[in-house]
Amino acid sequence: MSFVRSAYRMSRAGSLHNLHLVQEQLPAPQAHEVIIEVRAIGLNFADIFAMMGLYSATPKGSFVPGLEYAGIVRAVGVNVSKVAVGERVMGAIRFGAYTTHLAIHEDYVQELPDDWTFEEGAAFIVQALTAYYALVPLGALRKGGTVLIHSAAGGVGIVANRIAKRLGAFTIGSVGTANKLDLLRQEGYDRAFVRSGTSYSASMKDLRGALQERPLSLVLESLGGNALKASYDALAPAGRIVCFGSASMAFQGKRPPYLSLAWKWLQRPKFDALSMIEQNKAVMGFNLIWLWENIDEMRAMLEAIAAMQLPKPLVGHIFPFESLPEAIATFQSGTTVGKVVVSVKTA
């Protein structure tokens, strides 16, 4: 059984002007594949960087963006044994989620909890894996440790705080605007502050005020620029920074401002290995493509996350499928809280 689907396809990476809604045929599933009728799509910064051609994992040529989805299984391959037609599922895909139907190997499909909406399902997998991988395997966060979480009101920031509190950590959140502070208090952050986007000295003052002499053992870093440098300088001995993004390189608009990005690239913080040894500090980086290629590791992390029984994901903004370009523009603005999700309604 094949499906006719609507999909937002990039003719080539480099500009959002190349994103077009098309009708196309989706072939019948292969032996271990399932066909998902997509009901919700989660947006991520990696989507933007991929569409702009600034992400090394971006497919060559034409591709359908999107890393995160939730929906209903509509067809299965002859050797599929883990899911059945009609099941409500969620998952991550290595591009291809901006669509009404997608094909994916059964190993990358997770059951959607009965009391979760499709929008909540599309807001969970990428954020939870990012936060857990940064906090536990890489960050080695322990009970009593202090963790600074940048972009604390975003999808990753919220679930990172929830996981860190489960681990018994003291959490500090930084946000770009004061209107997000109430959400951080509601989420149980121990401290929160509005960071300075331009001043290194102001960023250091903000950090010292939030720490109140506590040793900073871990930073979840998704900003780059001044925030990254200030965070590194504030680390206690044996402290770690885990980098999984660079929002300081983000921009609004449909085309990358190459000159501005080049200047930011040249001005980015740089770390010397000998100095890191002397100061006993570590800077680590990762992206989820590594986990995608190590399915056993990914499934083990998802099981550990499930055992924590975290609250439902916070969906902050929902757009209809027909308004996906507007959802992307809103996501780029930096004004959002929680997860930005696109809802796909069926006829």
Phi, psi and omega in degrees: 000125176255166184229143169267127184233157168260134183216143172273108186248136172272124175294327171193154179289156176135334181198143176292346173297341181271005180266121184225143175277122184231160171256133181207162182270132174255118184297165175300151182295144172285182192306316183252016181263157170234151174259124180255128167277108188287130178247342178204147182231131176265136178267145180220154178301328179298330176300312183297311182297324178294314181295330179276356180077023183252013183237123188297336181275000182301132177299151177280144177075211182285141178201161174259119181288180174106133185243353193215139186206166166214150182180204185236136177289124181248341177202152180226150175287168188294336182255011180286131181230349188266339179223162182229159178302135179098347181287144175274127188222168174216165179176178175245147181225147179278074186074150177116008186271347183279069188199169176272339178215143177217157176249137182206151177295142184300336181294340183260016182250132179242146177292135176275125179306145186302325184265012177259142171281166175299322179298321177292323178297321180285355182255010193245306195303306184295317180295314183294317179295317179300311183295314183294314181299320180290320185282320192256289182299317182271313185281341180050040182293134181240165177303133181088352178286161178246126181237133174260125182243112176280160186050049192291342181265001178276181183301312179292317183300319181292312181289330177297317177298318180298318178292316181299321178293325175299328181274358177083026183267161172266124188246138176236131179245140173245141178226166183272339182222150186292335182292352179266353185293323180300320178298318179297320177295319178297326182280354175090017172300140179286324177218155177208149178208158175267117184279158173273130182278347186236332188259120177295316182294322178294322178298319178296319179296318178301315181295313181299321179295321180287324182289322182049053176074000176290141174287132181271111186265337185206142174232130169265111195245119180229015186250312188078189176062218183299323181297320179294315180296315180297321180296317180297315181296331181277348182298140171283162174306139185073009177284160182227143168246129176248116183260130178224013178188176179209074183297339178295342177268357180287163183203162174261155181112175186262355183219139181297135172277088193299321180295316178297317180295322179297319179296316178297322179298317180292329183270001184297150177299144179232145186236135181261130184299320181294321177294322179296321177296314181298320183273351180058051178232158182228143172237123182235154178222154178199164166219164189284353175301324178300317179293323178303322182275358177231074191298324180296320178295318181295316181294324178295321179292320178297324177293319179295321178294317180300324181294339179284344180052056180290156175298166176301150177298151176270113175265114184267333186212132179235128178239149173288158182304321182294341182253025181303319176301323177292324176298319178297316180297319178295318179299321180293337188291338182079009182261358187278159171232153183063206184262140172266124186232144174253126181264131182251111180267139178266157182290000000 
